[in-house]
Amino acid sequence: MLLKRISWVFALFMVASVALYAGPTKEAGKELFTANCASCHAKNMKDKLTGPALGGSQARWGDDKALYAWIRNSQALIASGHPRAVELWNQYKPVLMNSFTSLKDDDIASILLYVEDVYVNGGKKTDVKLVEGETKEESDNSMWIFGGLAILLGLLAFALMRIIDHLGNVSRTAAGEAAVERSWVHTLASKGFVAFLVFASTLILGYKTVDNATQMGRSQNYEPDQPIKFSHKLHAGLNKIECQYCHDSARRSKHSSIPGTNTCMNCHSAVKKGSQHGTAELTKIFASIGFDPITGKYVDGYDNWSDAQIEDLYKKWIGQEYMSEKSLTALDEAGKDLVQNQWDGIVAALKNDSNGKIQGPIEWTRIHNLPDHAYFNHAQHVNIGQIACQKCHGPVQEMEVVYQYSSLGMGWCINCHRETEVKFGNGFYKNYKSDYIKAHKKALGKTDAEAEKVVVEDIGGLECQKCHY
């Protein structure tokens, strides 16, 4: 009876698990969207990014068969003359949409379920991030599933051991020997069961160790506070300042460095008050570099100034602007509090343990940080690959506070190299013949359409030494 009950419970659990995860689900769609679509489409499904807003796609297309064909191979559908495909191409060309020929119908249906869920209600049920690709709801479900499976496997192992004992007794009886009756306590204390527990524990701990190791240093959605409240939405979005105007080293070196204060001063020697924070944040820049906003000149010998001298200068500036704005001839109590609060903010932002002085470079908090064993060159991707900043960093022009948009994990990079087409029009590839690659791909049995698309993988983009050498 015990064995029958265990077998029934196990069977029912497996059937329920299969039924729960069979077919398209928005949970599966979220993972697929993150892996394949998030680098080009806005995550709120309502805004345009590199590609169009995805919310309401099925209603706009009105033909799931054509929509699925578009997702798998947009260029083929454009070539066929499909009106909706041609319309989208005319809006976004020459930007090519990646092909996803490996996606099954259920995969695409899952993505569309997730897209509509976010579009309609913001995906509120699965919006709490824990680790890359995981939410609180998904994590809780996974814990219950794995816990239940562990219990059932333990019961199954116990049942099998009881079966083995019973068969052993059958063999002994047939051989004329006395049967050996063992209680369940003896079974649990047997070498076989202990060996099973050791094996299961090693397997589980090994899996968790590897899983945690792959997450080490990964900081998707990391959004730290910065010493100065700099709005990318204002600068890159509203004012349309090019990313590489400030991060100019991205096109000429390995690193996309944090811009120096002199870059800020190209504009803010004239624009001395911010539209959002007034004098509060810009005065931090002035105090770090020794710019006197009252006279519009840099202070001679500023490195040798005392904190008291610096305080007098910038409190005077803040108070002067406050009185001008309020049409006052002297500071009122609110003005005095504002001046003191802003000065305290300057000290907190600029004077730290590593510097000890207000003067000196602003110490921004780094957001994107690859491990030391991974090599990445910004100039190679920006100049040769002609990759837009938003491909990796997301819609920065919409971010009030910048956060790490992509996972920057190994799998994410590999998928990009598998999908991103090589742009042979640039000078770096003038001696590289794409025709050779196409001929090679056809020799491997690729179709004309597959051979025509030369991706980074085809020119060695997945070789280990490209990133780890």
VEXFIKE-375862 format. One record per residue (C-alpha): x, y, z. Coordinates in steps of 0.25 Angstrom, whole numbers. Each point is the difference from the previous one (the first is absolute). Example, Ala and Ser with C-alpha at 12.3 -4.5 7.8 and 13.67 -1.06 7.14 Angstrom:
% VEXFIKE-375862
<pt xx="49" yy="-18" zz="31"/>
<pt xx="6" yy="14" zz="-2"/>
This chain:
% VEXFIKE-375862
<pt xx="0" yy="0" zz="0"/>
<pt xx="11" yy="10" zz="3"/>
<pt xx="7" yy="-3" zz="-13"/>
<pt xx="-13" yy="2" zz="-7"/>
<pt xx="-3" yy="14" zz="7"/>
<pt xx="14" yy="5" zz="-3"/>
<pt xx="-1" yy="-4" zz="-15"/>
<pt xx="-14" yy="7" zz="-1"/>
<pt xx="6" yy="13" zz="7"/>
<pt xx="12" yy="0" zz="-9"/>
<pt xx="-8" yy="-2" zz="-13"/>
<pt xx="-10" yy="10" zz="4"/>
<pt xx="11" yy="10" zz="3"/>
<pt xx="7" yy="-2" zz="-13"/>
<pt xx="-14" yy="1" zz="-8"/>
<pt xx="-3" yy="13" zz="7"/>
<pt xx="14" yy="5" zz="-3"/>
<pt xx="-1" yy="-3" zz="-15"/>
<pt xx="-14" yy="6" zz="0"/>
<pt xx="5" yy="13" zz="7"/>
<pt xx="12" yy="2" zz="-10"/>
<pt xx="-6" yy="-5" zz="-13"/>
<pt xx="-2" yy="9" zz="-11"/>
<pt xx="3" yy="15" zz="-1"/>
<pt xx="1" yy="8" zz="13"/>
<pt xx="4" yy="14" zz="3"/>
<pt xx="11" yy="-5" zz="10"/>
<pt xx="7" yy="-7" zz="-12"/>
<pt xx="-3" yy="12" zz="-8"/>
<pt xx="7" yy="10" zz="9"/>
<pt xx="13" yy="-9" zz="0"/>
<pt xx="-1" yy="0" zz="-16"/>
<pt xx="-3" yy="15" zz="-1"/>
<pt xx="12" yy="3" zz="9"/>
<pt xx="9" yy="-9" zz="-8"/>
<pt xx="-4" yy="4" zz="-14"/>
<pt xx="-8" yy="13" zz="0"/>
<pt xx="4" yy="9" zz="12"/>
<pt xx="12" yy="6" zz="-7"/>
<pt xx="-8" yy="6" zz="-11"/>
<pt xx="-14" yy="2" zz="6"/>
<pt xx="-5" yy="8" zz="12"/>
<pt xx="-3" yy="-8" zz="12"/>
<pt xx="-13" yy="7" zz="3"/>
<pt xx="-5" yy="-4" zz="-14"/>
<pt xx="-6" yy="14" zz="-2"/>
<pt xx="12" yy="8" zz="-5"/>
<pt xx="9" yy="-1" zz="-13"/>
<pt xx="14" yy="-3" zz="2"/>
<pt xx="9" yy="-6" zz="-11"/>
<pt xx="-12" yy="-8" zz="-4"/>
<pt xx="-15" yy="4" zz="1"/>
<pt xx="-8" yy="-1" zz="12"/>
<pt xx="-5" yy="-15" zz="2"/>
<pt xx="-13" yy="2" zz="7"/>
<pt xx="-13" yy="-3" zz="-8"/>
<pt xx="9" yy="-6" zz="-11"/>
<pt xx="-10" yy="-12" zz="-3"/>
<pt xx="-12" yy="10" zz="-1"/>
<pt xx="8" yy="9" zz="-10"/>
<pt xx="5" yy="-12" zz="-8"/>
<pt xx="-14" yy="-7" zz="0"/>
<pt xx="7" yy="-12" zz="-5"/>
<pt xx="7" yy="-9" zz="9"/>
<pt xx="6" yy="-9" zz="-11"/>
<pt xx="7" yy="13" zz="-6"/>
<pt xx="4" yy="5" zz="13"/>
<pt xx="7" yy="-13" zz="4"/>
<pt xx="7" yy="0" zz="-14"/>
<pt xx="4" yy="14" zz="3"/>
<pt xx="6" yy="-3" zz="13"/>
<pt xx="8" yy="-12" zz="-6"/>
<pt xx="5" yy="7" zz="-12"/>
<pt xx="-4" yy="14" zz="-3"/>
<pt xx="8" yy="2" zz="-12"/>
<pt xx="-6" yy="-12" zz="-7"/>
<pt xx="-14" yy="6" zz="3"/>
<pt xx="4" yy="13" zz="-5"/>
<pt xx="5" yy="-6" zz="-13"/>
<pt xx="-13" yy="-7" zz="-2"/>
<pt xx="-7" yy="14" zz="0"/>
<pt xx="-9" yy="-2" zz="12"/>
<pt xx="-6" yy="14" zz="2"/>
<pt xx="2" yy="1" zz="15"/>
<pt xx="15" yy="-5" zz="-1"/>
<pt xx="3" yy="10" zz="-11"/>
<pt xx="-6" yy="11" zz="9"/>
<pt xx="8" yy="-3" zz="12"/>
<pt xx="13" yy="-1" zz="-9"/>
<pt xx="-3" yy="13" zz="-6"/>
<pt xx="-1" yy="6" zz="14"/>
<pt xx="13" yy="-6" zz="6"/>
<pt xx="9" yy="-3" zz="-11"/>
<pt xx="12" yy="-2" zz="-1"/>
<pt xx="-1" yy="-6" zz="14"/>
<pt xx="-1" yy="-15" zz="-2"/>
<pt xx="-8" yy="-9" zz="9"/>
<pt xx="7" yy="-12" zz="5"/>
<pt xx="-6" yy="-13" zz="-5"/>
<pt xx="-5" yy="-11" zz="10"/>
<pt xx="-2" yy="-12" zz="-9"/>
<pt xx="2" yy="-9" zz="12"/>
<pt xx="-12" yy="5" zz="8"/>
<pt xx="-12" yy="-10" zz="0"/>
<pt xx="-14" yy="4" zz="-1"/>
<pt xx="-2" yy="-1" zz="15"/>
<pt xx="12" yy="8" zz="2"/>
<pt xx="-5" yy="12" zz="-8"/>
<pt xx="-14" yy="-2" zz="7"/>
<pt xx="7" yy="1" zz="13"/>
<pt xx="7" yy="13" zz="-4"/>
<pt xx="-13" yy="6" zz="-4"/>
<pt xx="-7" yy="-4" zz="12"/>
<pt xx="11" yy="7" zz="9"/>
<pt xx="0" yy="12" zz="-9"/>
<pt xx="-15" yy="2" zz="1"/>
<pt xx="0" yy="-3" zz="15"/>
<pt xx="10" yy="11" zz="2"/>
<pt xx="-7" yy="9" zz="-10"/>
<pt xx="-14" yy="-1" zz="6"/>
<pt xx="4" yy="-1" zz="15"/>
<pt xx="14" yy="3" zz="1"/>
<pt xx="3" yy="-15" zz="3"/>
<pt xx="-2" yy="3" zz="15"/>
<pt xx="0" yy="-14" zz="5"/>
<pt xx="14" yy="-3" zz="-5"/>
<pt xx="7" yy="14" zz="2"/>
<pt xx="9" yy="-2" zz="12"/>
<pt xx="14" yy="-4" zz="-5"/>
<pt xx="9" yy="-9" zz="8"/>
<pt xx="11" yy="-5" zz="-9"/>
<pt xx="1" yy="0" zz="-15"/>
<pt xx="-12" yy="-5" zz="-7"/>
<pt xx="-7" yy="-3" zz="14"/>
<pt xx="-12" yy="6" zz="7"/>
<pt xx="-5" yy="-2" zz="14"/>
<pt xx="-12" yy="-8" zz="-5"/>
<pt xx="8" yy="-8" zz="-9"/>
<pt xx="10" yy="-3" zz="11"/>
<pt xx="-11" yy="-4" zz="10"/>
<pt xx="-6" yy="-9" zz="-10"/>
<pt xx="14" yy="-6" zz="-3"/>
<pt xx="3" yy="-2" zz="15"/>
<pt xx="-14" yy="-8" zz="2"/>
<pt xx="3" yy="-8" zz="-13"/>
<pt xx="14" yy="-4" zz="4"/>
<pt xx="-4" yy="-3" zz="14"/>
<pt xx="-12" yy="-8" zz="-4"/>
<pt xx="9" yy="-8" zz="-10"/>
<pt xx="11" yy="-2" zz="11"/>
<pt xx="-11" yy="-6" zz="10"/>
<pt xx="-6" yy="-9" zz="-11"/>
<pt xx="14" yy="-5" zz="-4"/>
<pt xx="3" yy="-3" zz="14"/>
<pt xx="-13" yy="-8" zz="2"/>
<pt xx="3" yy="-7" zz="-13"/>
<pt xx="14" yy="-4" zz="4"/>
<pt xx="-6" yy="-5" zz="13"/>
<pt xx="-10" yy="-8" zz="-7"/>
<pt xx="10" yy="-6" zz="-9"/>
<pt xx="8" yy="-4" zz="11"/>
<pt xx="-12" yy="-7" zz="7"/>
<pt xx="-2" yy="-7" zz="-14"/>
<pt xx="14" yy="-5" zz="0"/>
<pt xx="-1" yy="-5" zz="14"/>
<pt xx="-13" yy="-7" zz="-4"/>
<pt xx="7" yy="-7" zz="-12"/>
<pt xx="12" yy="-4" zz="8"/>
<pt xx="-10" yy="-7" zz="10"/>
<pt xx="-6" yy="-7" zz="-12"/>
<pt xx="13" yy="-5" zz="-5"/>
<pt xx="4" yy="-4" zz="14"/>
<pt xx="-13" yy="-8" zz="2"/>
<pt xx="2" yy="-7" zz="-14"/>
<pt xx="14" yy="-4" zz="5"/>
<pt xx="-6" yy="-6" zz="13"/>
<pt xx="6" yy="11" zz="8"/>
<pt xx="-7" yy="8" zz="11"/>
<pt xx="-6" yy="14" zz="-4"/>
<pt xx="6" yy="12" zz="6"/>
<pt xx="-11" yy="10" zz="5"/>
<pt xx="6" yy="15" zz="1"/>
<pt xx="-8" yy="12" zz="5"/>
<pt xx="0" yy="13" zz="-7"/>
<pt xx="10" yy="5" zz="10"/>
<pt xx="10" yy="-10" zz="-4"/>
<pt xx="-3" yy="3" zz="-15"/>
<pt xx="3" yy="15" zz="2"/>
<pt xx="13" yy="-4" zz="8"/>
<pt xx="4" yy="-9" zz="-11"/>
<pt xx="13" yy="2" zz="-8"/>
<pt xx="-8" yy="1" zz="-13"/>
<pt xx="-10" yy="11" zz="5"/>
<pt xx="12" yy="8" zz="6"/>
<pt xx="7" yy="-1" zz="-13"/>
<pt xx="-12" yy="6" zz="-7"/>
<pt xx="-1" yy="11" zz="10"/>
<pt xx="15" yy="3" zz="-2"/>
<pt xx="-1" yy="0" zz="-15"/>
<pt xx="-13" yy="9" zz="0"/>
<pt xx="7" yy="10" zz="9"/>
<pt xx="12" yy="0" zz="-8"/>
<pt xx="-8" yy="2" zz="-13"/>
<pt xx="-9" yy="11" zz="6"/>
<pt xx="12" yy="8" zz="7"/>
<pt xx="8" yy="-1" zz="-13"/>
<pt xx="-11" yy="5" zz="-8"/>
<pt xx="-2" yy="12" zz="9"/>
<pt xx="15" yy="3" zz="1"/>
<pt xx="1" yy="1" zz="-15"/>
<pt xx="-13" yy="8" zz="-1"/>
<pt xx="4" yy="10" zz="10"/>
<pt xx="14" yy="0" zz="-7"/>
<pt xx="-6" yy="4" zz="-13"/>
<pt xx="-8" yy="11" zz="7"/>
<pt xx="13" yy="6" zz="7"/>
<pt xx="2" yy="14" zz="-5"/>
<pt xx="-13" yy="1" zz="-8"/>
<pt xx="-7" yy="12" zz="3"/>
<pt xx="-12" yy="1" zz="-9"/>
<pt xx="-9" yy="12" zz="4"/>
<pt xx="11" yy="5" zz="9"/>
<pt xx="-4" yy="15" zz="3"/>
<pt xx="9" yy="7" zz="10"/>
<pt xx="-1" yy="14" zz="5"/>
<pt xx="10" yy="9" zz="-6"/>
<pt xx="7" yy="12" zz="7"/>
<pt xx="-7" yy="9" zz="-10"/>
<pt xx="-14" yy="-2" zz="-5"/>
<pt xx="3" yy="0" zz="-15"/>
<pt xx="-12" yy="-3" zz="-9"/>
<pt xx="3" yy="-7" zz="-13"/>
<pt xx="-15" yy="2" zz="-3"/>
<pt xx="2" yy="15" zz="0"/>
<pt xx="14" yy="0" zz="-7"/>
<pt xx="-1" yy="-12" zz="-10"/>
<pt xx="-15" yy="0" zz="-2"/>
<pt xx="-6" yy="14" zz="1"/>
<pt xx="13" yy="8" zz="-5"/>
<pt xx="4" yy="-12" zz="-9"/>
<pt xx="15" yy="1" zz="4"/>
<pt xx="7" yy="-12" zz="-7"/>
<pt xx="6" yy="-10" zz="9"/>
<pt xx="14" yy="1" zz="-6"/>
<pt xx="0" yy="15" zz="3"/>
<pt xx="2" yy="-3" zz="15"/>
<pt xx="5" yy="-15" zz="-1"/>
<pt xx="10" yy="4" zz="-12"/>
<pt xx="10" yy="-11" zz="4"/>
<pt xx="-10" yy="-11" zz="-4"/>
<pt xx="3" yy="2" zz="-15"/>
<pt xx="15" yy="0" zz="2"/>
<pt xx="4" yy="-9" zz="12"/>
<pt xx="-4" yy="-12" zz="7"/>
<pt xx="-7" yy="7" zz="11"/>
<pt xx="-12" yy="10" zz="-1"/>
<pt xx="5" yy="9" zz="11"/>
<pt xx="-7" yy="9" zz="9"/>
<pt xx="1" yy="14" zz="-6"/>
<pt xx="9" yy="10" zz="7"/>
<pt xx="-6" yy="12" zz="7"/>
<pt xx="6" yy="9" zz="-11"/>
<pt xx="-10" yy="-7" zz="-10"/>
<pt xx="-11" yy="4" zz="10"/>
<pt xx="5" yy="14" zz="0"/>
<pt xx="-1" yy="1" zz="-15"/>
<pt xx="-14" yy="3" zz="2"/>
<pt xx="-2" yy="3" zz="15"/>
<pt xx="10" yy="12" zz="0"/>
<pt xx="-12" yy="7" zz="-7"/>
<pt xx="-12" yy="-8" zz="6"/>
<pt xx="2" yy="2" zz="14"/>
<pt xx="-13" yy="-4" zz="6"/>
<pt xx="-7" yy="-13" zz="-3"/>
<pt xx="-14" yy="-2" zz="-4"/>
<pt xx="-3" yy="-10" zz="10"/>
<pt xx="9" yy="2" zz="12"/>
<pt xx="4" yy="15" zz="-2"/>
<pt xx="13" yy="3" zz="7"/>
<pt xx="1" yy="-13" zz="8"/>
<pt xx="6" yy="-10" zz="-10"/>
<pt xx="8" yy="10" zz="-9"/>
<pt xx="7" yy="6" zz="11"/>
<pt xx="6" yy="-13" zz="4"/>
<pt xx="7" yy="0" zz="-14"/>
<pt xx="5" yy="14" zz="2"/>
<pt xx="5" yy="-3" zz="14"/>
<pt xx="8" yy="-12" zz="-5"/>
<pt xx="7" yy="8" zz="-11"/>
<pt xx="1" yy="14" zz="6"/>
<pt xx="-9" yy="7" zz="-9"/>
<pt xx="-6" yy="13" zz="6"/>
<pt xx="-14" yy="1" zz="-6"/>
<pt xx="-1" yy="15" zz="5"/>
<pt xx="11" yy="5" zz="-9"/>
<pt xx="0" yy="-11" zz="-10"/>
<pt xx="15" yy="-3" zz="2"/>
<pt xx="8" yy="-11" zz="6"/>
<pt xx="7" yy="3" zz="13"/>
<pt xx="15" yy="2" zz="0"/>
<pt xx="7" yy="-9" zz="10"/>
<pt xx="-13" yy="-8" zz="4"/>
<pt xx="7" yy="-12" zz="4"/>
<pt xx="6" yy="7" zz="12"/>
<pt xx="-13" yy="6" zz="4"/>
<pt xx="-6" yy="-4" zz="14"/>
<pt xx="-14" yy="-6" zz="2"/>
<pt xx="-4" yy="13" zz="7"/>
<pt xx="4" yy="8" zz="-13"/>
<pt xx="-7" yy="-9" zz="-9"/>
<pt xx="-13" yy="0" zz="9"/>
<pt xx="0" yy="15" zz="0"/>
<pt xx="1" yy="1" zz="-15"/>
<pt xx="-11" yy="-10" zz="-3"/>
<pt xx="-10" yy="3" zz="11"/>
<pt xx="1" yy="14" zz="-5"/>
<pt xx="-3" yy="-5" zz="-14"/>
<pt xx="-12" yy="-8" zz="5"/>
<pt xx="-6" yy="11" zz="8"/>
<pt xx="2" yy="10" zz="-11"/>
<pt xx="-8" yy="-9" zz="-10"/>
<pt xx="-11" yy="-2" zz="11"/>
<pt xx="-2" yy="14" zz="3"/>
<pt xx="0" yy="4" zz="-15"/>
<pt xx="-11" yy="-11" zz="-2"/>
<pt xx="-8" yy="5" zz="12"/>
<pt xx="2" yy="14" zz="-3"/>
<pt xx="6" yy="2" zz="14"/>
<pt xx="11" yy="9" zz="5"/>
<pt xx="4" yy="-9" zz="11"/>
<pt xx="-1" yy="-15" zz="4"/>
<pt xx="-12" yy="-4" zz="7"/>
<pt xx="-1" yy="-12" zz="9"/>
<pt xx="-4" yy="-9" zz="-12"/>
<pt xx="12" yy="5" zz="-8"/>
<pt xx="10" yy="-2" zz="12"/>
<pt xx="-5" yy="-15" zz="1"/>
<pt xx="1" yy="-2" zz="-15"/>
<pt xx="14" yy="6" zz="-1"/>
<pt xx="5" yy="-9" zz="12"/>
<pt xx="-7" yy="-12" zz="-6"/>
<pt xx="7" yy="2" zz="-13"/>
<pt xx="13" yy="2" zz="6"/>
<pt xx="-1" yy="-13" zz="8"/>
<pt xx="-4" yy="-7" zz="-13"/>
<pt xx="13" yy="5" zz="-6"/>
<pt xx="9" yy="-5" zz="11"/>
<pt xx="-7" yy="-13" zz="0"/>
<pt xx="2" yy="-2" zz="-15"/>
<pt xx="14" yy="5" zz="-1"/>
<pt xx="7" yy="-2" zz="13"/>
<pt xx="2" yy="-15" zz="2"/>
<pt xx="10" yy="-9" zz="7"/>
<pt xx="9" yy="-2" zz="-13"/>
<pt xx="1" yy="15" zz="-3"/>
<pt xx="-2" yy="7" zz="13"/>
<pt xx="-1" yy="13" zz="-8"/>
<pt xx="-12" yy="7" zz="-7"/>
<pt xx="9" yy="3" zz="-12"/>
<pt xx="3" yy="-11" zz="-9"/>
<pt xx="-7" yy="-10" zz="-9"/>
<pt xx="-14" yy="-4" zz="2"/>
<pt xx="-1" yy="-15" zz="5"/>
<pt xx="-11" yy="-6" zz="-8"/>
<pt xx="-5" yy="-14" zz="4"/>
<pt xx="3" yy="-10" zz="-11"/>
<pt xx="-12" yy="-7" zz="-6"/>
<pt xx="4" yy="-9" zz="-11"/>
<pt xx="12" yy="-9" zz="4"/>
<pt xx="5" yy="-13" zz="-7"/>
<pt xx="8" yy="-10" zz="7"/>
<pt xx="15" yy="1" zz="-2"/>
<pt xx="1" yy="-13" zz="-9"/>
<pt xx="-10" yy="6" zz="-10"/>
<pt xx="6" yy="9" zz="-11"/>
<pt xx="-9" yy="10" zz="-6"/>
<pt xx="4" yy="12" zz="-9"/>
<pt xx="-10" yy="11" zz="-2"/>
<pt xx="7" yy="6" zz="-12"/>
<pt xx="0" yy="-13" zz="-8"/>
<pt xx="-15" yy="-1" zz="2"/>
<pt xx="-3" yy="15" zz="-2"/>
<pt xx="9" yy="2" zz="-12"/>
<pt xx="1" yy="-14" zz="-7"/>
<pt xx="-13" yy="-6" zz="5"/>
<pt xx="-8" yy="13" zz="-1"/>
<pt xx="-8" yy="-4" zz="12"/>
<pt xx="-9" yy="11" zz="6"/>
<pt xx="2" yy="2" zz="15"/>
<pt xx="-14" yy="-3" zz="3"/>
<pt xx="2" yy="-15" zz="-5"/>
<pt xx="8" yy="-3" zz="13"/>
<pt xx="-4" yy="12" zz="9"/>
<pt xx="-15" yy="0" zz="-3"/>
<pt xx="-8" yy="13" zz="-2"/>
<pt xx="9" yy="9" zz="8"/>
<pt xx="-6" yy="12" zz="-6"/>
<pt xx="-13" yy="-4" zz="8"/>
<pt xx="7" yy="-2" zz="13"/>
<pt xx="0" yy="10" zz="11"/>
<pt xx="10" yy="-8" zz="8"/>
<pt xx="8" yy="-10" zz="-9"/>
<pt xx="0" yy="-14" zz="4"/>
<pt xx="6" yy="-13" zz="-6"/>
<pt xx="-10" yy="-4" zz="-11"/>
<pt xx="6" yy="-13" zz="-5"/>
<pt xx="5" yy="-11" zz="7"/>
<pt xx="14" yy="1" zz="-6"/>
<pt xx="1" yy="-15" zz="2"/>
<pt xx="8" yy="-10" zz="-9"/>
<pt xx="-13" yy="-6" zz="-6"/>
<pt xx="-5" yy="14" zz="-3"/>
<pt xx="13" yy="4" zz="-7"/>
<pt xx="0" yy="-14" zz="-8"/>
<pt xx="-14" yy="2" zz="-4"/>
<pt xx="3" yy="14" zz="-6"/>
<pt xx="12" yy="-5" zz="-8"/>
<pt xx="-9" yy="-11" zz="-5"/>
<pt xx="-11" yy="10" zz="-5"/>
<pt xx="8" yy="13" zz="-3"/>
<pt xx="3" yy="1" zz="-15"/>
<pt xx="14" yy="5" zz="-4"/>
<pt xx="0" yy="13" zz="-7"/>
<pt xx="10" yy="-2" zz="-11"/>
<pt xx="-1" yy="15" zz="-5"/>
<pt xx="9" yy="5" zz="10"/>
<pt xx="15" yy="2" zz="-3"/>
<pt xx="5" yy="-10" zz="10"/>
<pt xx="-6" yy="-11" zz="-8"/>
<pt xx="5" yy="5" zz="-14"/>
<pt xx="9" yy="-12" zz="-2"/>
<pt xx="-10" yy="-10" zz="6"/>
<pt xx="-9" yy="-7" zz="-11"/>
<pt xx="-14" yy="-3" zz="5"/>
<pt xx="-2" yy="-8" zz="-13"/>
<pt xx="10" yy="-11" zz="6"/>
<pt xx="-8" yy="-1" zz="12"/>
<pt xx="-13" yy="-2" zz="-8"/>
<pt xx="6" yy="-10" zz="-9"/>
<pt xx="5" yy="-8" zz="13"/>
<pt xx="-14" yy="1" zz="6"/>
<pt xx="-6" yy="-6" zz="-13"/>
<pt xx="10" yy="-11" zz="0"/>
<pt xx="-5" yy="-3" zz="14"/>
<pt xx="-14" yy="-2" zz="-5"/>
<pt xx="-5" yy="14" zz="3"/>
<pt xx="-12" yy="6" zz="-8"/>
<pt xx="3" yy="12" zz="-8"/>
<pt xx="-7" yy="9" zz="10"/>
<pt xx="8" yy="-6" zz="12"/>
<pt xx="13" yy="1" zz="-8"/>
<pt xx="-3" yy="15" zz="-4"/>
<pt xx="-1" yy="4" zz="15"/>
<pt xx="15" yy="0" zz="5"/>
<pt xx="0" yy="1" zz="15"/>
<pt xx="11" yy="3" zz="10"/>
<pt xx="0" yy="-15" zz="3"/>
<pt xx="4" yy="-3" zz="-14"/>
<pt xx="13" yy="8" zz="1"/>
<pt xx="5" yy="-6" zz="13"/>
<pt xx="-9" yy="7" zz="10"/>
<pt xx="-2" yy="-12" zz="8"/>
<pt xx="15" yy="-3" zz="2"/>
<pt xx="3" yy="-1" zz="15"/>
<pt xx="13" yy="8" zz="-3"/>
<pt xx="-8" yy="12" zz="-5"/>
<pt xx="-5" yy="3" zz="14"/>
<pt xx="10" yy="-8" zz="9"/>
<pt xx="14" yy="-1" zz="-4"/>
